[in-house]
């Protein structure tokens, strides 16, 4: 009876901690994807061409976000493991490394968007009216690259120290601001000029700038535990810098190549027609509403399992990962079922033609069926493998599946076979299916279970 009581207490502690860490991340992701959904719903009422223009204009933001997400995923491995030792000074130094690299990359994307917006759009579509509409959007939204390059490293540090409710609260403010400003500037409410898609651009740039200001106030003005002297963030020594970069570069390449791969899919879809791409854009936005909230399992895995590995509790870290994987499977199946049930209702909110509505509905049905596999793969890559620094395998698995399977299939099915858009989307799911077996094998091998901050290598067999 006593053993049963102890087991129950441990289970309650596990679910309580998982809920405390994962729920705010999930809600933050849900808010972020809702922000995109709200933008797309409003722009969708302007027309399918406008929706396609915004969707293709934001592809460069998507690629940059994936690079940031990947690089900071690699640095979070060290932050989480240093948190296991409660080494705040090292966490600040890793944050400084992340800030330095992220800002340099952000500046590069900023300059490309300012000076070569038509070139950027020409990568993704050859439809002249879409390029004409999107040119100013790309140029005037370039400030987002600079704000994100500072916000994302601080978000990673807050999450790694298990302060996940802080980014959530900030996201709520940003979401509310963006939604109100979109209504005002897209449709010209309260005497404001009616700016169309440029209203969405202005609203997003303003809300993201506000987000940066709030982060600086929360971390430094309110003396958050990750705050410290500015010099401490940039006083890293070469051995730490090399270790962090060696772990973070594969994750950055991983996410960058994955993000470029998704943009390559969109380049194929964008050449099939305005209605076809608008349907995919709506489908992706709605899918992300469900998927990104579930991807919080990967973030929680990285934080909680990384903490265990940093303490040297390798066996416990492996067992904890297994328990979180089971929860992720249940969440993935539930989210997929909900997406299937609500797909027709949500698509009806867009201002589509009957053809566009039909395409979008079928695309969402496909996404709903495969959602649990997508969440499984994301949880293992961003959570399990990165928690132990197994970033090279994660990179190879991701790149192999996207570029050797997904992208060739997308272009072959879209431009050579000229299949309907929903069948092209179905064919592309072969990428996630192959990735499922690769990531599952690596997880069971235990080769990813390592303590990075105390030992050169600490695999368990």
Secondary structure, 3 states (H helix, E strand, C coil): CHHHHHHHHHHHHHHHHHHHHHHHHHHHHHHHHHHHHHHHHHHHCCCHHHHHHHHHHCHHHHHHHHHHHHHHHHHHHHHHHHHHCCCHHHHHHHHHHHHHHHHHHHHHHHHHHHHCHHHHHHHHCCCHHHHHHHHHHHHHCCHHHHHHHHHHHHHHHHHHCCCHHHHHHHHHHHHHHHHHHHHHHHHCHHHCCCCCHHHHHHHHHHHHHHHHHHHHHHHHHCCCCCCCCHHHHCCCCHHHHHHHHHHHHHHHHHHHHHHHHHHHHHHHHHCCCHHHHHHHHHHHHHHHHHHHHHCHHHHHHHHHHHHHHHCCCHHHHHHHHHHHHHHHHHHHHHHHHHHHHHHHHHHCCCCCCHHHHHHHHHHHHHHHHHHHHHHHHHHHHHHHHHHCCCHHHHHHHHHHHHHHHHHHHHHHHHHHCCCCHHHHHHHHCHHHHHHHHHHHHHHHHCCCCCCCCCCCCCCCC
